[in-house]
Each structure stands twice: as structure tokens, then as C-alpha cells.
Amino acid sequence: MYISVTGAAQDAAVRLDKSSLEIEDTYISLASQRIVAISNRSDVIAHFRWTRFATSADEERQKLTYVTSRNNIFKLM
């Protein structure tokens, strides 16, 4: 799986400590974890969050697809 981490700022000294990170395959009952450090060397508070989707519109589209698929399955029962 490849996940891209992106961000945008103006004149901010915020960075990740690694340019890439590899996580081994994980299965049910197993766990994988890695540490990523975010450095902020500016006087500005940097707000961030980890999300599965690049935008909230992408997330809403996925939710709608899931709900529509689920409703169609229940109609078949």
C-alpha cells in the first residue's frame, strides 16, 4: 500500500523527519506501527490531522458509495 503525505504552507518551517516510510503487511490479529516526527521550527501553530482521503469531498464520495452499495444489498434480501 502506498500513501502519499502532502501539505501546504507559506514561509513555515514545518517538516516530516522522513521522506518515506515502509510498513510490512498486516493481517487480522497482527499489528504494524512506525513513528513519524513532525518538526515545527516556526512561531506559528501548525494544525494537522491524519486522514484516509485527500479531501473531505473524497471522503463524502466514499461514504455515499458505501451507503448506496449497502442499501442495494438489503434490497436483494
C-alpha positions in Angstrom: 0.0 0.0 0.0 1.3 3.4 -0.8 0.0 6.5 1.0 1.1 10.0 0.0 1.5 12.6 2.7 1.2 16.2 1.5 0.9 19.6 3.0 0.9 23.3 2.1 2.2 26.3 3.9 3.6 29.8 3.4 7.0 30.5 4.9 6.7 27.8 7.6 9.5 25.7 8.9 7.4 22.5 9.3 8.6 19.2 8.0 8.5 15.4 8.4 11.6 13.6 9.6 11.4 11.0 6.8 10.6 11.3 3.2 9.2 7.7 3.0 8.1 5.0 5.4 7.6 1.3 4.7 5.1 -0.8 6.8 5.1 -4.5 6.5 1.9 -6.4 5.5 -0.5 -6.6 8.5 -3.2 -9.2 9.0 -6.0 -9.8 11.4 -4.6 -10.3 14.9 -1.3 -8.6 14.0 -0.2 -5.0 14.2 2.4 -2.9 12.5 3.5 0.6 13.6 6.1 3.2 12.7 6.9 6.6 14.1 6.9 9.8 12.1 8.1 13.0 13.7 6.7 16.4 12.6 9.0 19.3 13.4 7.7 22.8 13.6 10.5 25.4 13.9 8.3 28.4 13.4 6.3 30.6 15.8 3.1 29.6 14.0 0.9 26.7 15.4 0.7 24.0 12.7 -2.6 22.2 12.8 -2.6 18.7 11.2 -4.6 15.5 11.1 -4.2 12.1 9.6 -7.0 11.2 7.2 -7.6 8.3 4.8 -8.7 10.6 2.0 -7.0 13.6 0.4 -10.1 15.8 0.7 -13.4 15.9 2.6 -15.1 15.6 -0.8 -13.3 12.3 -1.5 -14.4 11.0 1.9 -18.0 12.0 1.3 -18.0 10.3 -2.1 -16.7 7.1 -0.5 -19.3 7.3 2.2 -22.1 7.7 -0.4 -20.7 4.8 -2.4 -20.7 2.6 0.7 -24.2 3.5 1.8 -25.6 3.0 -1.8 -23.9 -0.4 -2.0 -25.2 -1.4 1.4 -28.8 -0.3 0.5 -28.7 -2.3 -2.7 -27.6 -5.4 -0.8 -30.5 -5.1 1.6 -33.0 -4.7 -1.3 -31.8 -8.0 -2.7 -32.6 -9.8 0.6 
